[in-house]
Amino acid sequence: MRLGKDLVNKPIYSVDEGKLLGKVQDLYLDETLEVVLGLYLGSQGLVRRKSELIRAGDVVVLGTDAILVRTGSVITDDGALPAAKGWMRREKLTGREADTPGGTRLGVIGDIIVDGSGRVTGFGLSRVYVEGPLAEKRVISRSVVLDTGQEDGRMTVDLAKLESSLID
């Protein structure tokens, strides 16, 4: 398990040629914030900006020092992959408020927590507004999230399940 920011700025190499393809600028997530769908390499072009990306299926290893992909030809742009328009970038998630269904503010999302296969297992908090186990651990498990906040910008969390997961 590691934070999403630990993958940012990692060099990306192709396995077939050992060629440096670029560096990760950000991560693309699905709209339910459950899995990393791709790696964002940045935008190209002055007039017609295109975001370059690598789909998660083309990633062989999310290593600690580098990321390995199948071939050097895996880089595509969001124009060639229409589904990417609906993907969410990690940087847009940071700063999102997390609260309970009753409106109690819990904290502010600082980053995602990702396992070795690219699944989002939780969220690290950059700021915590409550005391107790959450203030100590500063982590919200993905399994206790009721609403990711795609519509209102506020993530809703089941507080009872959250506290139970933090005590275990």
Long-range contacts (C-beta under 8 A, 24 or more apart in sequence): 1-113, 1-114, 1-115, 1-121, 2-113, 2-114, 3-111, 3-112, 3-113, 3-114, 3-124, 4-36, 4-90, 4-111, 4-112, 4-113, 4-114, 5-111, 7-39, 7-62, 7-67, 7-114, 10-63, 10-65, 10-66, 10-67, 11-66, 11-67, 12-39, 12-41, 12-54, 12-66, 12-67, 12-68, 12-69, 13-66, 13-67, 13-68, 13-69, 14-68, 14-69, 14-70, 14-71, 14-72, 14-74, 15-60, 15-68, 15-69, 15-70, 15-71, 16-70, 16-71, 16-72, 17-71, 17-72, 19-72, 21-54, 21-69, 21-72, 21-74, 21-75, 22-52, 22-75, 24-67, 26-89, 26-90, 26-91, 27-89, 27-90, 27-112, 27-114, 28-53, 28-84, 28-87, 28-88, 28-89, 28-90, 29-87, 29-88, 29-89, 29-90, 29-93, 29-112, 29-120, 30-87, 30-88, 31-86, 31-87, 31-88, 31-148, 31-150, 32-148, 33-88, 33-93, 33-112, 33-120, 33-142, 33-145, 33-148, 34-119, 34-120, 34-142, 35-118, 35-119, 35-120, 36-114, 36-118, 36-119, 36-120, 37-84, 37-87, 38-84, 38-87, 39-67, 40-89, 41-75, 44-77, 50-77, 50-78, 50-79, 51-77, 51-78, 51-84, 52-76, 52-77, 53-77, 53-78, 53-81, 53-84, 55-81, 56-118, 59-118, 62-114, 62-116, 62-118, 88-150, 93-123, 94-126, 95-126, 96-149, 96-153, 96-154, 96-155, 97-149, 97-153, 97-154, 97-155, 98-123, 98-125, 98-140, 98-154, 98-155, 98-156, 98-157, 99-154, 99-155, 99-156, 99-157, 100-156, 100-157, 100-158, 100-159, 101-146, 101-156, 101-158, 104-130, 104-159, 105-129, 105-130, 106-130, 106-134, 106-140, 106-157, 106-159, 106-162, 107-134, 107-138, 107-140, 109-140, 109-155, 113-139, 123-155, 132-163, 133-163, 133-166, 133-167, 134-162, 134-163, 134-166, 136-166, 137-166, 139-166, 141-165
